[in-house]
Amino acid sequence: MPDMSLTKHPMPSQEPDVRNKNFLEVALGYTEEIAVAEANRCLNCKNMPCVSGCPVNIQIPHFIKKIVEKDFEGAYEVIAGSSSLPAVCGRVCPQEKQCEGKCVRGIKGEPVGIGRLERFAADYHNANFKGEVKKPEPNGKKVAVIGAGPSGLTCAGDLAKKGYAVTIFEALHLAGGVLVYGIPEFRLPKSIVQKEIDGLSALGVDVETNMVIGKTVTIDELFEKGYDAMFIGSGAGLPRFMNIPGENLKGVYSANEFLTRVNLMKAYKPGSDTPIKENKNVAVVGGGNVAMDAARCAKRLGAENVYIVYRRGEEELPARKEEVEHAKEEGIIFKLLNNPVEILGCEDKDENGRPAPGYHFVTGMKCIKMELGEPDASGRRKPVEIPGSEFVLDVDCVIMAIGTSPNPLIKNTTEGLETNKHGCIVTKDESGLTSREGIYAGGDAVTGAATVISAMGAGKKAAAAIDEYLSNKN
């Protein structure tokens, strides 16, 4: 009989006042006993509504049943049949809006902890599997994948399993995309990401780093080198700003730069080549997961006060509820229904007290209070300024986390590749086919900034479409 408890088994975690001073993983993971107990909450529904909420169609009740039977490696094998990055997805997917959002147990209580169980199965495999990955027989066809983020890694893995010779071209010096430069170590340890990438390499996927497509080599030149098809999963790494006065001051970061310095370049470690100045009071503008990540990193870097400044209310925060709760527990201060209008600064002074021309540092941020009016085009209530409500927030660092766009480099160097007004690559259907024959695209390069699992879903669909295209091509 299933366990009819209305609540999930809690995730063991570091205490908030301990974890906000280190970069170790916050969530410690289920033990075998807790995992089996949580798995027993699953009703094993015949129509499997949870699967319909998963962008990569993991057979969720099947892997959970394996955990109930204590066949943990079997559970991993079920997941791996659909997902190339199970240890990643178990940590960062918004399950509450996807698989768990469809779980029948959520009608009268909390849904089954599907994400926590996926993480458990993946971690068990990574800790205990000693076998060798079997390479499939080569089929003689080559595919280039642009970008080693979630969509590119997924597409590459699915194609490699079908015998394609796959090469991933990555602009940075490490593969992983947003998984390594964007998501902090305390949410997603980089050793986990590397383990997943090593698994793809074992399948025969070749990863070439420091390859900026459109500059080091163009897409047309790759075709000339003999690639039969291509997948573009280059992400959306171009930061957006508010275009308010003071955004050019020293001490103003895009969230991309800030998080890349912290996560990829290890700015939190002594002797880092790209250190971040220690700040006392930090404002993070935005309300998504990236804003939460930036704020929590700033706190760990020693800031006394870290503010989330967001123009809507708590109900409208786009970040995962779990990330908001973790941020609050760690002492992040939420300044909701506020919007920046100017970043204030002054000239720095040299050792003799004289102004140092050209070096203007942040001294504060002028904000205006907001109220919610009628819904806008997105369906959310539109924030409206309250006249005369301006005030100055005392900060010495501002991090802009208000979204990103695709870098225009590929678009500008690839003839006939259609993009929209936002710079996103236009695809004809869910297969990811672009305006160029043999070129497919997916993930943030198509949708703009979105979730890891949606990017993986796009990579998976594109891999199936590329396989069909090349199988039918003479």
N, C-alpha and C positions, 0 to 999 in steps of 0.2 A: 504493500500500500504506500502511496506517496505521502510524504510529510506535508501536512496541510498548514504548517506555520505560515502566518501572514507576512512575516518579515524575512528579508535576506539575512544570511549569516554575515555579521560585520567583517570588514576587511581589516586584518591586523595592520597597524600603521605606526610610524614614528609619532611621538608626541609633538604637538604644534610648536611649543617653545624650544624644542630640540631641533626639529627639522628645519625651522626657518633660519638656522645658522649653518646649515650644511647642504651639500648638493647630492646627498645620498637619496636613493629612491624612497619616496614617501610611503607608498603602499608596499607592504612586505609579502603579500601573496598568501593564498590559502595553504594550509597544511593538507595532507592527504585526508585526514579525518574531517576537516571542515568542508573540503571539496565534495566528498562523498555525501555528507549531510545536506549540502546545498543542492547537489544533483538530485537527491531524493525528493526535492520539492517539485520537480518537473512532472507534469501529468502525461508526458509522452503522447501529445495530441496526434490523432491520425491525420488531420488536415494541416498540421504544422504551420500555424499562422506566423510563428517567429521567423521561419525561413523566408517568407515573403518580404520581411523587413530588412533582410540582409542583402546588401548590394552585390555580394559575391556568392550568394546562395549556398552558404554552409549548411549542411544537413544537421541542424542543431540538436533535435531530439536524439538523433543517432549517436552523436558524440557524447551527449550527456548520459545516455544509457550505458555507454562504455565506462564512464566514470563511476556510475552506480555499481557496475560489475567489477570495479577496481582494475579494469584493463586500460590503464592510463596511456600506454603507447598506442593502443587501438583508438582511443579518443583523438589523439594527435593525428593519426593517419586519416581519420574521417575529415578533420578540419583541413589538413594539408591537401586533401583532394580538391578543395575549392579555393584555398587561400595560400598565397606565397609568403605571407608575413603574419602568421598567427600570433607570435609573441608580441608583435607590435600592435596588432588590432585589439588584442586582449587588454591592452593598456590605454590606448588613446581613442578608440572608436566611441562615438556618442551613442552607445547602445540604448540609452533611454529613449532616443528618438527613432530607433531602428528596430532591431530584433526584440529587445525587451519591451519596446513600446507596443508590440503586437502580442506579447505573452498573455495568455488567458489568466494566469495567476495575478496579473496586475489589475484585474477588474475589481477584486475585493481585498487587495493588499498589495504588497510589493511583488514585482515580477521576479522570476528566477534570475539569479546573478549570472547571466550567460557570459558576459565579458570576463568576469572573474574566473569562471570555469574554463574559458578558452585560454586565458593567461596561464592558469594552473597546468593544463594539458601541454601547452607549448613549453613552459619552463621545465616540466618533468622530462619531456623529450630532450631538451637541450642539455639537461644535467645527466641524463642516463643513456642516451643513444650512443652506441659504440660502433655501429655498422658503417658501411660505405654506401654512398649514394650511387645508384646505377645510372650511367649515362645512356640515353636512348641512342638508337642507331641514327647516324646522320642521314638527312634526306637530300643533301646537296644544295640546299638553298640558304641564302644569307639575308638576314634582316638587321637593319640598324635601328637602334632605339636611342632617341635624343633625351637625355635626362635620366638620372639615377634616383629619382624620387619614387613615391608609392606607385604611381601609374606606370612608370617605365620599368620598375623592378617586377611588377606583376605581369606586364605584357611580356617581358623578357623570359620570365620563369615559365609561363604557359607555353610560349613558342619553343623554348629549349626542350621541354618535355615531349614535344612533337618531332624533335630531331633537327630543328633549324639551328644554323650557326648564327648566334646572336651576339652582336657587339653593342654595348652600352657606351655612349659618349657623354661624359659628365664634365661640366664646366669647372667645378670645384676640385680640390685636391683629394676629397674623400667622397665616396658614393653614399647615397642615402637621401639627398635632397633635404626637404624640410624636416625629415626625421633626425638629421644630424645638425643642421644649422638652426632650426626653428624651435623644436620641442626640447625643453630643458632636461638635463640629466636626471633630476629628481622625479620626473614623470616618465621618462623613457631612457634608461641607461644605454649609452652608445655601444656597449659590448653586446647588447641584445640585437641592435640593428646590424652590427658587424657579423654576428652569428647568422642572421638571416641572409645577408649578402654572401657569406661564405658558402651557404647552402646552394645558392644560385650558381656560384663559381664552380662548385662540384658537379653541377649539371652540364657545365661546359660554357656558361655565359662568360664572355670576355668583357671586362670593364676597363675602359680607357678614361683616365681622369685628366684634368687640365686641358680639356678639349672644348673650346668655346665655339659652338656651331654658329656659323655666320661670320666668324672672324678667323679662327684657326683653320677651319675647313667649312665649305658650304654644303648644303643639302644636295645640290646638283653635282658637286664634286664627289660626294659619297656614292651617288648612283653610278657615276663614272668608274668608281672603284669596284663595281660589281655587286652592289647590294640590290636585291630583288624587290624589296619593299622597305617601308620606313614607318616608325611610330614616333610622334613628337609628344613627349611628356615633359616639357621644359618648365612647367610650373608658372607661378605668377610672383616673381621676385622683385618687381619694381615697386618701391614704397610710394604711398600717397601722403600728401601733406594737406593742411587746411588752407594754406596761402594767407596766413594772418601775419601781422607785423611781428618780427622777432624770431621767426623760424630759422634764420641763418645764424643765430647766436651759438657760441660754443657752449656745449652742455645740452643741446637739443639733438636727439637721436631719432632716426626711424626705428621702429621696433625690429625691423630686419637687421639693421646694423648692430643694434644693442644685443640682440639674441645671438647673432652670428659670432660676435666677439666672445660672448659668454660660452656658448655651446660648442661651436666649431673650433675656436681659437683658445678656449679654456682661460678666459680672462680672470676667472676666480682663483686660479692657481698662482702661487708666487712665481715671479720670473716670466710671466706670460709675455709674448712678443706684442700682443695687442691689449694692453691693460685698459681698464675703465677707471676713470677718476672716482675716488670714493666720494659720494655725495651724502649730504645730511637729510635733505628733503626732496623727494622725487614725485613728480606727477606723471602718471601714465594716462594718456588720452585715448579713450576707447573702451568698449565693454565686451569684446569677444575673448575667445580662448587665448589669442596672442597677447592681448592686454593683461590677462591674468598671469600668463607666463612671464611677461616682462616685469610686472609688479613683484611677483614672488622672487624673481632673480635679484631685483634691486634690493629687496629686504635682506636676502642672503649675502649680498655684497657689502652690507653694513649700514644701509640707510636707516636713520631713526624713524622717519615717517615716510610712508609710501601711500600715495593717493591714487585711486581710480577715479578719473573725472569723465563722466558720461552724461550725455545730454538728455537721456530718457531715464525712466525709473527702474527699479529692480525687476519688475515683471517683464520688462522689455530687454533685459540683458541677454545678448546672444550667446554668451559663454555657457558651457555646460554647468548645470547646477552643482555638480560635484566640485568643479574647479572654483566656483564662487565660494562655496562653503570652505574649501581648503584655504583660499586666500583670506577669508575673514578669520579663520582659526589662527592663521599665522600673523595676524596683526595688520593686514592691509586695510586702509581707511577708504570707505566708499563715499565719494562726493557726487551723488546722483542728482539728476535734474540741474546740471551745471554745464556750461560750454565755454571753452577758452575764446577770447577775442583778441588777446595780444600777449606775447611773451616779453617780459621786461628784462633789461640787462644794463650793465655798465662796463666801462673800460677796466681791464685788469691793471694792476700797478706793479712796477718792477721792485727790486729790493730796496731802492731808494725812495719809494713812495710816489714815483712819477708814473703818469699813464703810459701804458704799453699799447701804442696805436695798432689797431687791427684785431686786438684780442678782446672781444666783448663777451662777457659771461652772463649766464642767466641769474637773475636776482629775484624773480617772481613771475607769476602768471596771472594776468587779469582775466577774470571769468564773469559771466553773467548768468543769473539764475533763470531756469526754464520752467515752463508748465506744459502739460500735454493737451494738445487741441484735438482736432478731428483726425481720423486715420489718413495716412498718406498713400501713395501708390503701392507701397509694400504691405499695406494692411495694418501697419502699426500706427498708433496715435502720433501725430506730428508734434515735435517739440517747438514751443513758441517762446521767444524771449520775453522776460518780464522787465519792462522799461524801468530804469533807475536802480536796478538791483546789482550793479557791478561791484565786485570786490576783488582784492588781490590775495592770491594764495602764495604763501611764502615757500618758494622752492628754488633749488639751485640746479635742477636737472629736469628736463621734460622729454618724455618718450612718446612719439606719435604712433599709435597702434590703430589706425583707422582704415586699414585695408591695403591691398596690393593689386597690381596689374601685371599682365605678362610683359616681359622685356621685348621691345620691338625689333631686336637684332635679327631674329630668324625671319620675321615678316619682311623686313627691309632687304634681306639678301636672298629671298626665295621668290622667283617670278611665278605668278599665277596662284599664289597661296592666299586665299580669301580670308580676311579678318573683319571683325565688326568695329564699331566706333570706339569700343573699349580696348581694342588691340587683341581681343581673344580670337583664336582660330575658329573659323566657321566650319562645322561638320554637317554632312547631309542627313545623317540619321544616327541612331544609337551605336552603330558599328564604328563610328569615329572617322569615316571616310571624309577626306577634305576635298577641295576643288581640284587637287592634283591626283592623277591616277597613281596608285601605289603608295600614297602617303596618307597615313591615318594619324589621328591626334586624340588626346583625352586628358582628363585631370584639369588642374587649374589653368593650363594653357588654353583650354576651351571654355571653362565655366567661370573663370576668375577664382579667387581664393575660396576654397570649400574644404570638405573633410578628407582625411586620409582614406577612409573606406570608400567614399564616392569616387576618388581618384583611382583606387584599386579596381573598383567595378568597371570603370571606363577602360582601364588597361586590359582587363579580362575580356571584355566584349571586343576590343580592337584586336586582340590576339586571335580570337576565333574568326574574326572577319578576314584578317591577314592570311590565316591558314586556308580559309575557303578561297580567297582570291588567288593565292599562289598555287593551290591544288588544281584550280581550273585554268590556270595560265599555261599556255604551251611554251 
